[in-house]
Amino acid sequence: MDDWTFGMIILLVVCGFLAGLIDSVAGGGGLIAIPALLAAGIPLPLLLGSNKLAGTMCSLTSTASFLRSGKIDFKLVRTLIPLSIIGALAGTLTVRQVPSEFLKPLVIVMLVVITIYTLFKKAWGDVSTFSGSDSRARLTGIIAALVIGFYDGFFGPGTGSFLIFAFLMMGFEFVTAAGNAKMLNFTSNITSLLTFIALGSVSYTYGLILGIPMVLGAVLGSRLAIRKGAAYIRPLFITVTVILIGKQIWDTMH
């Protein structure tokens, strides 16, 4: 790591903080974190694993904030964690064998649907209608944990948005939907991270320099979300999904 410069470190610190601030609430931190790692010159074989290290630190921090504030339905989420682990492990192992690029057009379509649906349902997510006895909602959670866990390990962009949307569909309001999403996101992140570590695909130097400021951003972001509620999360959620759509379209065209 003799090639490190002060400018590269500042780049990772600033981008890490912004990525953590956004990711702690609406997901999408990888939109900032991955280009920052590339600009800093990380070797490509270490890119995904190092990003997972930083992302895991961020999601652990925001999960703890939501949990302390009682904004996670732990009784429900703990039943979904094993499915998220299975999905993430399968996805991380699969991405070593199969290129993930073919998913981009499908991701674009899904993000467009999520954005339009959220825009037109003005009061959606303001009040919780979730019932623990609702079998349809529980089935939605089971499918989401397994499928989105696989997606997070296999590809990743938009994972936070997809999880929040799934919990909104189950009837949760925005803050608890975000809290539940972060806990499952942490589960899939740490599963993928441990798999990357076992495969020797993590740079701890890059990951920690990016991850520490992401933790600070996550603390601020999650506190703002808990304090301001749907009025803060909803516009940020929509903004992140729109940017994700643009990013995926750009990547597909180039």
C-alpha positions as CSV (number, residue, x, y, z in Angstrom):
1,M,0.0,0.0,0.0
2,D,2.9,2.3,-0.7
3,D,0.9,4.1,-3.4
4,W,-1.6,5.6,-1.0
5,T,-1.9,9.4,-1.3
6,F,-3.7,11.9,1.0
7,G,-6.1,12.7,-1.8
8,M,-7.2,9.0,-2.1
9,I,-7.8,8.7,1.6
10,I,-9.9,11.9,1.7
11,L,-11.9,10.6,-1.3
12,L,-12.7,7.4,0.5
13,V,-13.5,9.2,3.8
14,V,-15.9,11.8,2.2
15,C,-17.6,9.2,-0.1
16,G,-17.8,6.7,2.8
17,F,-19.6,9.2,5.0
18,L,-22.1,10.2,2.2
19,A,-22.6,6.5,1.3
20,G,-23.3,5.6,5.0
21,L,-25.7,8.5,5.4
22,I,-27.8,7.4,2.4
23,D,-27.5,3.7,2.8
24,S,-28.6,3.7,6.5
25,V,-32.0,4.8,5.4
26,A,-32.8,4.0,1.8
27,G,-30.0,1.7,0.7
28,G,-28.0,2.5,-2.4
29,G,-24.7,3.3,-0.6
30,G,-22.9,1.2,-3.2
31,L,-23.7,3.9,-5.8
32,I,-21.1,6.0,-4.0
33,A,-18.8,3.5,-2.4
34,I,-18.0,1.3,-5.4
35,P,-17.0,4.2,-7.7
36,A,-14.9,5.6,-4.8
37,L,-13.0,2.3,-4.4
38,L,-12.4,2.1,-8.1
39,A,-11.1,5.7,-8.2
40,A,-8.8,4.9,-5.3
41,G,-7.3,2.1,-7.4
42,I,-8.5,-1.1,-5.6
43,P,-7.6,-4.3,-7.5
44,L,-10.8,-5.6,-9.1
45,P,-10.7,-9.1,-7.5
46,L,-10.9,-7.3,-4.1
47,L,-13.6,-4.8,-5.1
48,L,-16.8,-6.6,-4.1
49,G,-15.4,-8.1,-0.9
50,S,-13.9,-4.8,0.3
51,N,-17.2,-3.0,-0.4
52,K,-19.0,-5.7,1.6
53,L,-16.7,-5.1,4.6
54,A,-17.5,-1.4,4.6
55,G,-21.2,-2.1,3.9
56,T,-21.4,-4.6,6.7
57,M,-20.0,-2.0,9.2
58,C,-22.6,0.5,8.0
59,S,-25.6,-1.8,8.1
60,L,-24.6,-3.1,11.6
61,T,-24.5,0.5,12.9
62,S,-27.8,1.5,11.4
63,T,-29.4,-1.8,12.5
64,A,-28.3,-1.1,16.1
65,S,-29.8,2.4,16.0
66,F,-33.1,1.2,14.7
67,L,-33.1,-1.7,17.2
68,R,-32.4,0.6,20.2
69,S,-35.3,2.8,19.1
70,G,-37.8,-0.1,18.9
71,K,-38.1,0.4,15.1
72,I,-37.5,-3.2,14.2
73,D,-40.2,-5.9,14.5
74,F,-37.6,-8.4,15.9
75,K,-40.2,-11.1,16.4
76,L,-40.8,-11.2,12.7
77,V,-37.3,-10.5,11.4
78,R,-35.6,-13.1,13.4
79,T,-37.7,-15.8,11.6
80,L,-36.5,-14.4,8.3
81,I,-32.8,-14.1,9.1
82,P,-32.0,-17.8,8.3
83,L,-33.6,-17.4,4.9
84,S,-31.6,-14.3,4.2
85,I,-28.4,-16.1,5.2
86,I,-29.2,-19.1,2.9
87,G,-30.0,-16.7,0.0
88,A,-26.9,-14.5,0.5
89,L,-24.6,-17.5,0.7
90,A,-26.0,-19.0,-2.5
91,G,-25.8,-15.7,-4.3
92,T,-22.2,-15.0,-3.3
93,L,-21.1,-18.5,-4.4
94,T,-23.0,-18.2,-7.6
95,V,-21.5,-14.8,-8.6
96,R,-18.1,-16.5,-8.6
97,Q,-19.3,-18.8,-11.4
98,V,-21.9,-16.8,-13.3
99,P,-21.6,-13.1,-14.5
100,S,-24.3,-11.0,-12.9
101,E,-24.6,-8.5,-15.8
102,F,-27.7,-10.1,-17.3
103,L,-29.7,-9.0,-14.2
104,K,-29.3,-5.3,-15.0
105,P,-32.4,-4.9,-17.4
106,L,-34.6,-6.8,-14.9
107,V,-33.3,-4.6,-12.0
108,I,-34.2,-1.4,-14.0
109,V,-37.7,-2.6,-14.6
110,M,-38.2,-3.5,-11.0
111,L,-36.9,-0.2,-9.7
112,V,-39.1,1.7,-12.1
113,V,-42.2,-0.2,-10.8
114,I,-41.2,0.5,-7.2
115,T,-40.7,4.2,-7.9
116,I,-44.0,4.7,-9.7
117,Y,-45.9,2.6,-7.1
118,T,-44.5,4.7,-4.2
119,L,-45.1,8.0,-6.0
120,F,-48.7,7.3,-6.7
121,K,-49.5,5.9,-3.2
122,K,-49.2,9.2,-1.4
123,A,-50.0,8.1,2.1
124,W,-48.3,4.7,1.8
125,G,-46.1,3.9,4.7
126,D,-47.4,6.6,7.0
127,V,-49.3,4.2,9.3
128,S,-48.6,0.6,10.0
129,T,-51.3,-1.9,9.0
130,F,-49.2,-5.0,9.5
131,S,-50.8,-7.9,11.4
132,G,-48.7,-10.7,12.8
133,S,-51.5,-13.2,11.9
134,D,-51.6,-12.1,8.2
135,S,-50.4,-15.2,6.4
136,R,-50.1,-13.4,3.1
137,A,-47.8,-10.8,4.7
138,R,-45.6,-13.5,6.2
139,L,-45.3,-15.3,2.9
140,T,-44.2,-12.0,1.3
141,G,-41.5,-11.7,4.0
142,I,-40.3,-15.3,3.5
143,I,-40.0,-14.9,-0.3
144,A,-38.4,-11.5,0.1
145,A,-35.8,-12.7,2.6
146,L,-34.7,-15.6,0.5
147,V,-34.8,-14.0,-3.0
148,I,-33.4,-10.5,-2.0
149,G,-30.8,-12.2,0.2
150,F,-29.6,-14.2,-2.9
151,Y,-29.7,-11.0,-5.0
152,D,-27.6,-9.1,-2.5
153,G,-24.9,-11.8,-2.6
154,F,-25.1,-12.2,-6.3
155,F,-25.5,-8.6,-7.6
156,G,-26.5,-6.1,-4.9
157,P,-27.5,-2.7,-6.3
158,G,-30.9,-1.6,-4.9
159,T,-31.0,-4.3,-2.2
160,G,-32.1,-1.8,0.5
161,S,-34.8,-0.4,-1.7
162,F,-36.2,-3.8,-2.5
163,L,-36.2,-4.8,1.1
164,I,-38.0,-1.6,2.2
165,F,-40.5,-2.0,-0.5
166,A,-41.2,-5.6,0.6
167,F,-41.8,-4.5,4.2
168,L,-44.1,-1.7,3.0
169,M,-46.0,-4.3,1.0
170,M,-46.4,-6.3,4.2
171,G,-48.1,-3.2,5.8
172,F,-45.3,-1.6,7.8
173,E,-44.8,2.2,8.0
174,F,-41.7,3.6,6.5
175,V,-39.5,3.8,9.7
176,T,-40.1,0.2,10.8
177,A,-39.8,-0.9,7.1
178,A,-36.4,0.7,7.0
179,G,-35.4,-0.8,10.3
180,N,-36.5,-4.3,9.3
181,A,-34.8,-3.9,6.0
182,K,-31.5,-2.9,7.6
183,M,-31.5,-5.9,9.8
184,L,-32.0,-8.3,6.9
185,N,-29.5,-6.3,4.9
186,F,-26.9,-6.7,7.6
187,T,-27.6,-10.4,7.7
188,S,-27.0,-10.9,4.0
189,N,-24.0,-8.5,4.1
190,I,-22.2,-10.3,6.8
191,T,-22.9,-13.7,5.2
192,S,-21.5,-12.4,1.9
193,L,-18.5,-10.8,3.7
194,L,-17.6,-14.0,5.5
195,T,-17.8,-15.9,2.2
196,F,-15.5,-13.3,0.5
197,I,-13.1,-13.6,3.4
198,A,-13.0,-17.3,3.1
199,L,-12.2,-16.9,-0.6
200,G,-9.5,-14.3,0.1
201,S,-11.3,-11.5,-1.8
202,V,-11.2,-8.7,0.8
203,S,-8.7,-5.8,1.3
204,Y,-9.0,-4.8,4.9
205,T,-7.1,-1.5,4.3
206,Y,-9.5,-0.3,1.6
207,G,-12.6,-1.7,3.4
208,L,-11.8,-0.1,6.8
209,I,-10.8,3.3,5.4
210,L,-14.1,3.4,3.6
211,G,-16.1,1.7,6.3
212,I,-15.2,3.8,9.3
213,P,-16.7,7.0,7.8
214,M,-19.6,5.0,6.6
215,V,-20.3,4.1,10.2
216,L,-20.4,7.8,11.1
217,G,-22.7,8.5,8.2
218,A,-25.0,5.6,9.3
219,V,-25.3,7.0,12.8
220,L,-26.4,10.4,11.5
221,G,-28.7,9.0,8.8
222,S,-30.5,6.5,11.0
223,R,-31.1,9.1,13.8
224,L,-32.6,11.5,11.2
225,A,-34.8,8.7,9.9
226,I,-36.1,7.8,13.4
227,R,-36.6,11.4,14.4
228,K,-38.3,12.7,11.2
229,G,-40.1,9.5,10.1
230,A,-41.8,9.0,6.7
231,A,-41.4,12.7,5.8
232,Y,-37.6,12.2,5.6
233,I,-37.5,8.5,4.4
234,R,-40.0,8.6,1.6
235,P,-38.4,11.4,-0.5
236,L,-34.9,9.9,0.1
237,F,-36.2,6.4,-0.8
238,I,-37.7,7.7,-4.1
239,T,-34.5,9.8,-4.9
240,V,-32.3,6.7,-4.3
241,T,-34.4,4.5,-6.5
242,V,-34.5,7.1,-9.3
243,I,-30.7,7.4,-9.2
244,L,-30.3,3.6,-9.1
245,I,-32.5,3.5,-12.3
246,G,-30.3,6.0,-14.0
247,K,-27.1,4.2,-12.9
248,Q,-28.3,0.9,-14.2
249,I,-29.4,2.3,-17.5
250,W,-26.0,4.0,-17.9
251,D,-24.2,0.8,-17.1
252,T,-26.3,-1.2,-19.5
253,M,-25.8,1.3,-22.4
254,H,-22.0,1.4,-21.8
